[in-house]
Amino acid sequence: MLLTIAAVLLVLWLLGLLAFHVTTFVIHLLLIAAVIAVVWHFVAGGRTHA
């Protein structure tokens, strides 16, 4: 679940970086959120909730 959210946030970050170069602050917040989601996934032990 968190890995999916991280992947979506990374894709949004890349699209935003290419399309909206002016709004770099928001784009970098998306990148930070994606990194936090990935780190949380590994810290939580990769548990999956079915």
The first five atom37 places (N, CA, C, CB, O) and aatype in JSON, in Angstrom:
{
  "aatype": [12, 10, 10, 16, 9, 0, 0, 19, 10, 10, 19, 10, 17, 10, 10, 7, 10, 10, 0, 13, 8, 19, 16, 16, 13, 19, 9, 8, 10, 10, 10, 9, 0, 0, 19, 9, 0, 19, 19, 17, 8, 13, 19, 0, 7, 7, 1, 16, 8, 0],
  "atom_mask": [
    [1, 1, 1, 1, 1],
    [1, 1, 1, 1, 1],
    [1, 1, 1, 1, 1],
    [1, 1, 1, 1, 1],
    [1, 1, 1, 1, 1],
    [1, 1, 1, 1, 1],
    [1, 1, 1, 1, 1],
    [1, 1, 1, 1, 1],
    [1, 1, 1, 1, 1],
    [1, 1, 1, 1, 1],
    [1, 1, 1, 1, 1],
    [1, 1, 1, 1, 1],
    [1, 1, 1, 1, 1],
    [1, 1, 1, 1, 1],
    [1, 1, 1, 1, 1],
    [1, 1, 1, 0, 1],
    [1, 1, 1, 1, 1],
    [1, 1, 1, 1, 1],
    [1, 1, 1, 1, 1],
    [1, 1, 1, 1, 1],
    [1, 1, 1, 1, 1],
    [1, 1, 1, 1, 1],
    [1, 1, 1, 1, 1],
    [1, 1, 1, 1, 1],
    [1, 1, 1, 1, 1],
    [1, 1, 1, 1, 1],
    [1, 1, 1, 1, 1],
    [1, 1, 1, 1, 1],
    [1, 1, 1, 1, 1],
    [1, 1, 1, 1, 1],
    [1, 1, 1, 1, 1],
    [1, 1, 1, 1, 1],
    [1, 1, 1, 1, 1],
    [1, 1, 1, 1, 1],
    [1, 1, 1, 1, 1],
    [1, 1, 1, 1, 1],
    [1, 1, 1, 1, 1],
    [1, 1, 1, 1, 1],
    [1, 1, 1, 1, 1],
    [1, 1, 1, 1, 1],
    [1, 1, 1, 1, 1],
    [1, 1, 1, 1, 1],
    [1, 1, 1, 1, 1],
    [1, 1, 1, 1, 1],
    [1, 1, 1, 0, 1],
    [1, 1, 1, 0, 1],
    [1, 1, 1, 1, 1],
    [1, 1, 1, 1, 1],
    [1, 1, 1, 1, 1],
    [1, 1, 1, 1, 1]
  ],
  "atom_positions": [
    [[0.82, -1.19, 0.0], [0.0, 0.0, 0.0], [0.87, 1.25, 0.0], [-0.94, 0.0, 1.21], [0.71, 2.13, -0.85]],
    [[1.78, 1.33, 0.96], [2.64, 2.52, 1.01], [3.57, 2.6, -0.19], [3.46, 2.51, 2.3], [3.91, 3.7, -0.64]],
    [[3.99, 1.45, -0.71], [4.84, 1.45, -1.88], [4.08, 1.98, -3.1], [5.38, 0.04, -2.15], [4.66, 2.66, -3.94]],
    [[2.81, 1.66, -3.18], [1.98, 2.17, -4.27], [1.82, 3.67, -4.16], [0.61, 1.49, -4.26], [1.93, 4.39, -5.16]],
    [[1.58, 4.15, -2.97], [1.45, 5.6, -2.75], [2.76, 6.29, -3.1], [1.06, 5.9, -1.28], [2.75, 7.35, -3.72]],
    [[3.88, 5.71, -2.71], [5.17, 6.29, -3.02], [5.4, 6.35, -4.53], [6.3, 5.5, -2.35], [5.9, 7.34, -5.05]],
    [[5.02, 5.28, -5.23], [5.19, 5.26, -6.68], [4.34, 6.33, -7.35], [4.84, 3.87, -7.24], [4.79, 7.01, -8.27]],
    [[3.1, 6.47, -6.89], [2.21, 7.49, -7.45], [2.77, 8.89, -7.19], [0.79, 7.35, -6.86], [2.75, 9.75, -8.07]],
    [[3.25, 9.11, -5.97], [3.82, 10.42, -5.65], [5.07, 10.72, -6.47], [4.15, 10.49, -4.17], [5.28, 11.87, -6.88]],
    [[5.88, 9.72, -6.72], [7.06, 9.92, -7.55], [6.68, 10.27, -8.99], [7.95, 8.68, -7.53], [7.29, 11.14, -9.61]],
    [[5.68, 9.59, -9.52], [5.22, 9.88, -10.88], [4.65, 11.29, -10.94], [4.17, 8.85, -11.34], [4.93, 12.03, -11.89]],
    [[3.85, 11.66, -9.95], [3.32, 13.03, -9.91], [4.43, 14.06, -9.81], [2.35, 13.19, -8.74], [4.35, 15.13, -10.41]],
    [[5.46, 13.73, -9.05], [6.6, 14.64, -8.91], [7.29, 14.82, -10.26], [7.59, 14.12, -7.86], [7.61, 15.95, -10.65]],
    [[7.53, 13.73, -10.95], [8.2, 13.82, -12.25], [7.34, 14.6, -13.26], [8.5, 12.42, -12.79], [7.86, 15.43, -14.0]],
    [[6.05, 14.33, -13.28], [5.17, 15.06, -14.19], [5.12, 16.54, -13.83], [3.76, 14.47, -14.16], [5.15, 17.41, -14.71]],
    [[5.04, 16.82, -12.55], [5.01, 18.21, -12.12], [6.31, 18.94, -12.41], [0.0, 0.0, 0.0], [6.3, 20.12, -12.75]],
    [[7.42, 18.24, -12.27], [8.71, 18.85, -12.54], [8.83, 19.22, -14.01], [9.85, 17.91, -12.13], [9.39, 20.27, -14.35]],
    [[8.32, 18.37, -14.87], [8.41, 18.64, -16.3], [7.36, 19.63, -16.78], [8.27, 17.35, -17.07], [7.64, 20.46, -17.64]],
    [[6.15, 19.56, -16.23], [5.05, 20.38, -16.73], [4.96, 21.74, -16.05], [3.75, 19.65, -16.55], [4.7, 22.74, -16.71]],
    [[5.19, 21.79, -14.75], [5.0, 23.02, -14.0], [6.29, 23.4, -13.3], [3.85, 22.87, -12.98], [6.41, 23.28, -12.08]],
    [[7.24, 23.86, -14.06], [8.55, 24.18, -13.5], [8.48, 25.33, -12.5], [9.54, 24.52, -14.61], [9.39, 25.51, -11.69]],
    [[7.41, 26.11, -12.55], [7.29, 27.29, -11.69], [6.98, 26.88, -10.25], [6.2, 28.22, -12.22], [7.44, 27.53, -9.31]],
    [[6.2, 25.84, -10.06], [5.75, 25.44, -8.73], [6.68, 24.41, -8.1], [4.32, 24.89, -8.79], [6.24, 23.33, -7.71]],
    [[7.93, 24.74, -8.01], [8.92, 23.77, -7.54], [8.75, 23.42, -6.07], [10.31, 24.29, -7.77], [9.08, 22.31, -5.67]],
    [[8.24, 24.32, -5.26], [8.08, 24.05, -3.84], [7.12, 22.89, -3.61], [7.59, 25.29, -3.1], [7.41, 21.98, -2.83]],
    [[5.97, 22.91, -4.27], [4.97, 21.86, -4.12], [5.5, 20.54, -4.68], [3.65, 22.25, -4.83], [5.24, 19.47, -4.12]],
    [[6.23, 20.61, -5.77], [6.79, 19.41, -6.39], [7.78, 18.74, -5.44], [7.47, 19.75, -7.72], [7.78, 17.52, -5.32]],
    [[8.61, 19.53, -4.79], [9.56, 18.97, -3.86], [8.88, 18.41, -2.61], [10.59, 20.01, -3.48], [9.38, 17.46, -2.01]],
    [[7.76, 18.98, -2.22], [6.99, 18.4, -1.12], [6.47, 17.02, -1.5], [5.83, 19.32, -0.74], [6.44, 16.12, -0.66]],
    [[6.06, 16.84, -2.76], [5.62, 15.53, -3.22], [6.77, 14.52, -3.16], [5.06, 15.61, -4.64], [6.57, 13.37, -2.79]],
    [[7.95, 14.96, -3.54], [9.12, 14.08, -3.49], [9.43, 13.67, -2.05], [10.34, 14.76, -4.12], [9.71, 12.51, -1.78]],
    [[9.37, 14.62, -1.15], [9.63, 14.32, 0.26], [8.58, 13.35, 0.8], [9.64, 15.62, 1.09], [8.92, 12.44, 1.55]],
    [[7.32, 13.54, 0.42], [6.26, 12.63, 0.87], [6.49, 11.22, 0.33], [4.88, 13.15, 0.42], [6.25, 10.24, 1.03]],
    [[6.96, 11.11, -0.91], [7.23, 9.8, -1.49], [8.38, 9.11, -0.77], [7.55, 9.92, -2.98], [8.31, 7.91, -0.5]],
    [[9.41, 9.85, -0.45], [10.56, 9.28, 0.26], [10.13, 8.82, 1.66], [11.72, 10.31, 0.35], [10.54, 7.75, 2.11]],
    [[9.33, 9.62, 2.33], [8.85, 9.24, 3.66], [8.0, 7.98, 3.58], [8.03, 10.39, 4.29], [8.1, 7.11, 4.45]],
    [[7.17, 7.85, 2.54], [6.33, 6.66, 2.39], [7.18, 5.42, 2.17], [5.36, 6.84, 1.22], [6.88, 4.36, 2.72]],
    [[8.24, 5.53, 1.38], [9.13, 4.38, 1.15], [9.86, 4.0, 2.44], [10.15, 4.69, 0.03], [9.94, 2.83, 2.79]],
    [[10.39, 5.0, 3.13], [11.1, 4.72, 4.38], [10.15, 4.09, 5.39], [11.71, 6.01, 4.96], [10.53, 3.14, 6.07]],
    [[8.95, 4.6, 5.5], [7.98, 4.04, 6.44], [7.65, 2.59, 6.08], [6.69, 4.89, 6.45], [7.47, 1.75, 6.97]],
    [[7.58, 2.31, 4.78], [7.3, 0.94, 4.34], [8.38, -0.01, 4.85], [7.21, 0.87, 2.81], [8.07, -1.09, 5.34]],
    [[9.63, 0.38, 4.75], [10.72, -0.49, 5.18], [10.84, -0.52, 6.71], [12.03, -0.04, 4.56], [11.21, -1.56, 7.27]],
    [[10.56, 0.58, 7.37], [10.62, 0.6, 8.83], [9.51, -0.26, 9.42], [10.51, 2.04, 9.35], [9.71, -0.94, 10.43]],
    [[8.36, -0.24, 8.8], [7.23, -1.04, 9.28], [7.44, -2.52, 9.01], [5.92, -0.57, 8.63], [6.65, -3.35, 9.47]],
    [[8.47, -2.88, 8.29], [8.78, -4.28, 8.05], [8.12, -4.86, 6.83], [0.0, 0.0, 0.0], [8.13, -6.08, 6.65]],
    [[7.54, -4.03, 6.0], [6.92, -4.54, 4.79], [5.68, -5.36, 5.04], [0.0, 0.0, 0.0], [5.31, -6.2, 4.22]],
    [[5.02, -5.13, 6.17], [3.79, -5.86, 6.47], [2.72, -5.46, 5.47], [3.31, -5.59, 7.92], [2.58, -4.29, 5.13]],
    [[1.97, -6.44, 5.01], [0.86, -6.16, 4.11], [-0.45, -6.38, 4.85], [0.94, -7.06, 2.84], [-0.58, -7.31, 5.64]],
    [[-1.39, -5.52, 4.6], [-2.7, -5.62, 5.23], [-3.7, -6.02, 4.17], [-3.12, -4.28, 5.92], [-3.99, -5.23, 3.26]],
    [[-4.23, -7.23, 4.25], [-5.15, -7.73, 3.24], [-6.57, -7.33, 3.53], [-5.04, -9.23, 3.14], [-7.47, -7.68, 2.78]]
  ]
}
